[in-house]
């Protein structure tokens, strides 16, 4: 059995070249784990590289991972792992992702904020103001509006609870059937159209996998009621962009709030920027809190040192 002592080899923090926050992460992680030594990959000696069993990562360079022959597992400081899964490829490296209640609370707050933005017709009132138009719109109370979540995981469930507390009717969709109080739960692709048919505002909080890439396509958008709205806080590639633009142009969809894109930053010439029914956000819905995230990484590593047990790992076959 291992214990958390300074006899353990240092744990490297490995990020992409040029990542600006590495030193801040190393400081926050070191503070959370005084019994470990957290260092930048570049500071590892040849001998330490031979001994490394675990690394903490933020979009690491795959070549740096390959230079650690004993590496067993990676703790990512991000919740999404699609890029990491591609980068580690068919190696047997185990991946632990960040599951942080603070991140879920921040995301739930963002979901509530932008659902209210759509619910209270703010895009329409902003348009009317630009045209000097004094025109009250019909008010529909939240108990008569259905907000549906694609994904009922760590983030989706927290968002669902926040929406329920705000008075909305809430539906949720996942791979496996869930039973959550006061949430109308649907599972699997066969049940998706049923949920979409009753949705006023659709919120995407799905991981990006082979199954979810382009999931929000023309067929799926056609299954929504006319005038529904979409919020994507997950990953850009879940949406077929051409299908979304067509649904907005035909007024099938009233508005889309997009925080994530296939290419980030969004290219200057992209149609989303100037589209009157699109709100573009620069990937800000749920920033990671370095201090709470570091405390969670520290607790997982301490458990590993004390018991040899890894925290729950990402299922590479499933993709999340
Ligand atoms: P999670 O706990 O793994 O939950 C994922 C949910 O999606 C689960 O409910 C899962 O179903 C469902 N799901 C996955 N594949 C599905 C499929 N093919 N069909 C139906 N449901 C499916 O993930 P999370 O922590 O909530 O995070 C979700 C995503 O949010 C991350 O992967 C990341 O990309 C994104 N994110 C974005 C930001 C941002 O700032 N924009 C910040 C953090 C995270 P089961 O429950 O049945 O497994």
Boltz pocket constraint, residues with backbone or C-beta under 6 A from the ligand:
constraints:
  - pocket:
      binder: B
      contacts: [[A, 79], [A, 80], [A, 81], [A, 98], [A, 150], [A, 151], [A, 152], [A, 153], [A, 154], [A, 155], [A, 156], [A, 173], [A, 174], [A, 175], [A, 176], [A, 177], [A, 188], [A, 189], [A, 205], [A, 206], [A, 207], [A, 208], [A, 209], [A, 211], [A, 212], [A, 233], [A, 234], [A, 235], [A, 259], [A, 260], [A, 283], [A, 284], [A, 285], [A, 286], [A, 287], [A, 320]]
      max_distance: 6.0
